[in-house]
Amino acid sequence: MAFEESELVVPELEREENLIAAARHIVRALGSKKNLTNNAKKILADLGTQLSSMTKVSEKEEVGIHAFEDRLDAIQVIIMRWEEDQSMIWDSGEASEYLNAAEEAHGLIEKLERLHLSKEDQGYKLLHRAYSVLQTAMSRLEEEFRNLLIQNRQPFEPEYVSFRSNEEDIADESSVVSLGDDSVEDSFRRDSVSRASEEHILDLVHPHVIPHLRCIANLMFTCNYDQECSHAYTIARRDALDECLTILEMERLSIENVLRMEWGTLHSKIKRWIWAVKIFVRVYLASERWLSDQIFGEGEPVSLVCFVDASKASILQLLNFGEAMSIGPHQPEKLFKILDMYEVLASLMPDINALYSDEVGSSVRLECHEVLKRLGDCVRATFLEFENAIASNVSSSPFVGGGIHPLTRYVMNYVTTLTDYSETLNLLLLKDQEEQDPILQSPDMSPGTEEDTKSQGSPGRVSTMTIHLRSVASILECNLDDKSRLYKEASLQHLFLMNNIHYMAQKVKGSELRLIYGDEWIRKRNWKFRQHAINYERVSLSSILSLLKDEGIQIPGTSSISKSLLKDRLRSFYIAFEDLYRNQTAWYISDVQLREELRISLSLKVIQAYRTFVGRHSNYISEKYIKYTPDDLQNYLLDFFEGTAKSLQNPHRR
């Protein structure tokens, strides 16, 4: 730089020396000439006029510089007085005077800069002094700007930060439901979250200071101190948003912290996250963007830049939790909470896209979309893990009493809750359908599918969720078939399948699942469970009813009844019935209507056969050999399927 300046100075000096030499030559020429031509006189007169004019301009400039200096002295007094005072200017009522002084200092600088002063000029030092005064003023205004933002911060309104007591959550967390648990009838309940009071603009800073903040920002930007002003704003508002997350109880957690959490704790944190992220985006970020627009100007690029810089860390902190959840193990019990997280983030994407618009906000938008995609991938993986868990659920011993297996309750309550997420699951599972995942080729996806589709009033393509949920039902039925083989008694095998398939059909019929599975699917399951009921009766009663037939009680070679054989036959019947009673009172049918229907069916067959047999042979049987009357048997049959083993050892006659 110094070398370049020296190159410019040399020609200037040469020109000045040439000018002086020419002037000396003119003086010598004038001394040797007495008379001058008119032309020479005119040239010399013009030269004199030009020299006189140059002297006057120099004198005027000198007077102007003195005026600038006087004004700068007055400005400096105002600016420097507050450097000695530790109080805040905006608390004193003298803010306007200070702003005017700072603005005037900037005006003086602009005027002096237009003079293109060199180092030798009298105003050059004055210009640098004005720079120093303005720098002092801008530093002070930056401090005042930051203080106004902090001291006038509005408290977060209670109606937006209230969260219901966690007592219910604690009860839920203490009994986490997993595949096969018995008490799952109401375990899967989607959280109902209202949009009421979600969208609202708050005054994050007291409204009366907004004009002052705007004035400071405008002046600092005018004076080219935009970076300092933006930085002060960003730091103050970033701290405020961090405080907001603290009030919302959204602690800063690493991905490792989340992955190490017990599900009970994590379950509670997910519920709070779902609540907090909506409040944070729709209330606090919307209000934050509005505040930035109020101070820096709506639609101004700097307004968006300041908003993004102030809020980016906070929104990424929330997204970090979502990312951690998408990475964690794909356990079926987590699916509903992951779906809740996916749906709430998906619902917030329009808000986020609007808040973080243009290239400035692109990094936040992209991160939100990426976390949403990962949550969607997690939903798909967890759903497939749910299907695999059903298929791989193996029992080493039969379920006591042949009732509804915990796996059946779990799966049917699980898929019932999934209907709340039909739209989301149809979207997310579509990818698997397009890839023709082998699991979709279930045993139940042929002949009946077209009819099922028609029964739903949808003549076109079967929905993705329908395909997957039918597949789940087929997998469950296959698993139940395997579990039924664990029973030694064929009759109990059929009772077990009757109970479970009836439960599946009723669960579908009485819920939104009916729209997914269709009436034809229900009819097929009704037919199946009734077939198992028929087979149960056949296997259970075939041997006992055969004892109430006349075959084998006649005297050999005649058609006459043998009293001794008849007594033995009755004795065998009573023993068989008592054995049936002992076993089947321990068996269980939970559905009251189904239990009554089966008892009536048994009663009709057993009592009618017994009454007919005893009546037909009453002449050959003494009353002392009649151990039970038809009414006795009728009453004993009422004890069947209660799940409590009873005995008829040494019964008394009624």
Secondary structure by P-SEA (a helix, b strand, c coil): caaaaaaaaaaaaaaaaaaaaaaaaaaaaaaacccccaaaaaaaaaaaaaaaaaaaaaaaaaaaaaaaaaaaaaaaaaaaaaaacccccccccaaaaaaaaaaaaaaaaaaaaaacccccccaaaaaaaaaaaaaaaaaaaaaaaaaaaaaacccccccccccccaaaaaaaaaccccccccccccccccbbbbccccccccccccccaaaaaaaaaaaaaaacaaaaaaaaaaaaaaaaaaaaaaaaccccccaaaaaaccaaaaaaaaaaaaaaaaaaaccaaaaaaaaaaaaaccccaaaaaaaaaacaaaaaaaaaaaaaaaaccccccaaaaaaaaaaaaaaaaaaaaaaaccccaaaaaaaaaaaaaaaaaaaaaaaaaaaaaaaacccccccccccccaaaaaaaaaaaaaccaaaaaaaaaaaaaaaccccccccccccaaaaaaaaacccccccaaaaaaaaaaaaaaaaaaaaaaccccaaaaaaaaaaaaaaaaaaaaaccccccccaaaaaaaaaaaaaaaaaaaaaacaaaaaaaccccccccccccccaaaaaaaaaaaaaaaaaaaacccccccccaaaaaaaaaaaaaaaaaaaaaaaaaaccccccccccccaaaaaaaaaaccccbbbbbcccccc
